[in-house]
């Protein structure tokens, strides 16, 4: 309930913009980013379903671009970007305010969140340019008329349909792109991704320990809530690490809709 409150508070309690050193902006943006990490991680599990569903999952967000105020993004992506920027700016300000503590407490105990945050910011920038803005091949599929395929729910085929009455459309082949990135340069990017996920788990656990006392949770329950948070971040980390490991240990699946694919798929911009 505390997490749900903090998420809703990012939308419904915003007043005039002000710069302060309190932890409210940092806490609420962090909670929203954790929620995004959960949704994004669960969505990326569709890579195990093959190119049809995974590419359809990517196209699902493209179909929501009409909510993005004319930009090539949907409103959720824009809100997450604003939240990430807020988290970084407030985090930097709080870190600068702690400069005087470095001499007494030491560099890493004082700046551990700042240092891991800079590493995560670097990773996210590279990640966006590789996946979100990277050029891909085209993959043809039939997108469900109602955004997801209700008939495909029992088989977890949510983002494509075999209904021949639905016209096929070209989408970004992010399935092929993921294999290409994680198996290139002697798997360098895969190992970089795994390392960055470990940094995320460390950053999240360190931050969670500081967040729980200000969520309004009864003091006696805080130790258990901290353990729940650590378990969530560990599970998230395992989910994200499974993607590069899967690509390195398997060969890409051609897909179910092979008859729709041209002999040579043209490249598509981001």
SULJO-V618629 format. One record per pair of residues at least 24 apart in sequence whose ideal C-beta (glycine too) atoms are under 10 Angstrom apart, sorted by the first residue. I is the first residue (numbers start at 1). J is the second residue. Records with the same first field share a line. If there is no record, write none. Layout:
# SULJO-V618629
I: J, J
This chain:
# SULJO-V618629
1: 215, 216, 217
2: 31, 211, 212, 214, 215, 216, 217, 225
3: 31, 32, 34, 35, 211, 215, 225, 229
4: 31, 35
5: 31, 215, 216
6: 30, 31, 32, 34, 35, 211, 214, 215, 216
7: 31, 32, 34, 35
10: 35, 79, 82, 83, 86
11: 79
17: 86
19: 89, 90, 93
20: 90, 93
21: 90, 93, 94, 96, 97, 98
22: 90, 94, 214
23: 90, 94, 210, 211, 213, 214
24: 90, 214
25: 83, 86, 87, 89, 90, 91, 93, 94
26: 86, 87, 88, 89, 90, 91, 93, 94, 113, 207, 210, 211, 214
27: 87, 90, 207, 210, 211, 212, 214, 215
28: 83, 86, 87, 90, 211
29: 80, 82, 83, 84, 85, 86, 87, 88, 89, 90, 91
30: 83, 86, 87, 90, 91, 203, 204, 207, 208, 210, 211
31: 83, 208, 211, 215
32: 79, 80, 82, 83, 84, 86, 87
33: 80, 83, 84, 86, 87, 204, 207
34: 204, 207, 208, 211, 229, 232, 233, 236
35: 80, 83
36: 76, 77, 79, 80, 83, 84
37: 80, 200, 204, 232, 233, 236, 237, 239, 240
38: 232, 235, 236, 239
39: 76, 80
40: 80, 236, 239, 240
41: 235, 236, 237, 238, 239, 240, 242, 243
42: 236, 239
43: 158, 159
44: 174, 178, 239, 240, 242, 243
45: 156, 239, 242, 243
46: 156, 157, 158, 159, 175
47: 174, 175, 178, 179, 242, 243, 246, 247, 253
48: 156, 242, 243, 246, 250, 253
49: 152, 155, 156, 157, 158, 159, 160, 175, 253, 256
50: 157, 160, 175, 252, 253, 254, 255, 256, 257
51: 139, 141, 160, 171, 173, 174, 175, 176, 178, 179, 252, 253, 254, 255, 256, 257, 258, 261
52: 139, 140, 141, 142, 152, 157, 159, 160, 161, 162, 175, 253, 254, 255, 256, 257, 258, 260
53: 141, 149, 152, 155, 156, 157, 158, 159, 160, 175, 255, 256
54: 139, 159, 160, 173, 174, 175, 176, 178, 253, 255
55: 136, 138, 139, 140, 141, 143, 159, 160, 170, 171, 172, 173, 174, 175, 176, 177, 255, 257
56: 139, 141, 142, 143, 144, 148, 149, 152, 157, 158, 159, 160, 161, 171, 175, 257
57: 148, 158, 159, 160, 171, 174, 175
58: 131, 132, 136, 139, 159, 171, 172, 173, 174, 175, 177
59: 139, 141, 143, 147, 159, 160, 169, 170, 171, 172, 174
60: 143, 144, 147, 148, 158, 159, 160, 171
62: 143, 169, 171, 172
63: 143, 144, 147, 159, 169, 171
64: 147
72: 133, 269, 270
73: 132
77: 132
81: 128
84: 120, 121, 124
87: 117, 121, 207
88: 117, 118, 120, 121, 124
91: 117, 118, 121, 207
92: 117, 118, 121
109: 206
112: 202, 203, 206, 207
113: 202, 203, 206, 207, 210
114: 203
115: 199, 203
116: 198, 199, 200, 201, 202, 203, 204, 206, 207
117: 199, 203, 206, 207
118: 199
119: 195, 196, 199, 200, 202, 203
120: 196, 197, 199, 200, 202, 203, 204
122: 196, 199
123: 192, 193, 195, 196, 197, 199, 200
124: 196, 200
126: 189, 192, 193, 196
127: 181, 189, 192, 193, 196
128: 270
129: 270
130: 177, 178, 180, 181, 189, 193
131: 172, 174, 177, 178, 181, 270
132: 172, 174, 270
133: 269, 270
134: 172, 174, 177, 180, 181, 269, 270
135: 172, 177, 267, 268, 269, 270
136: 171, 172, 173, 174, 175, 176, 177, 178, 180, 265, 267, 268, 269, 270
137: 170, 172, 173, 174, 175, 176, 177, 180, 261, 262, 264, 265, 266, 267, 268
138: 169, 170, 171, 172, 173, 176, 261, 262, 264, 265, 266, 267, 268
139: 168, 169, 170, 171, 172, 173, 174, 175, 176, 255, 257, 260, 261, 265, 268
140: 168, 169, 170, 171, 173, 255, 257, 258, 259, 260, 261, 262, 265
141: 166, 168, 169, 170, 171, 173, 255, 256, 257, 260, 261
142: 166, 167, 168, 169, 257, 260
143: 167, 168, 169, 171
157: 256
160: 255, 256, 257
162: 256, 257
168: 257, 259, 260, 261
169: 260
170: 260, 261, 262, 265, 266, 268
171: 268
172: 267, 268, 269, 270
173: 252, 255, 261, 265, 267, 268
175: 247, 252, 253, 255
176: 252, 255, 265
178: 243, 244, 246, 247, 252
179: 246, 247, 248, 250, 251, 252, 253
180: 247, 252
181: 244, 247
182: 243, 244, 245, 246, 247, 248
183: 244, 247, 248, 250, 251, 252
187: 244, 247, 248
189: 244
190: 241, 243, 244, 245, 246, 247, 248
191: 244, 248
192: 244
193: 240, 241, 243, 244, 245, 247
194: 237, 240, 241, 242, 243, 244, 245, 248
195: 241
196: 240
197: 236, 237, 238, 239, 240, 241, 242, 243, 244
198: 237, 240, 241
199: 237
200: 233, 236, 237, 240
201: 230, 233, 234, 235, 236, 237, 238, 240, 241
202: 233, 237
203: 233
204: 229, 230, 232, 233, 234, 236, 237
205: 229, 230, 232, 233, 234, 237
207: 233
208: 232, 233
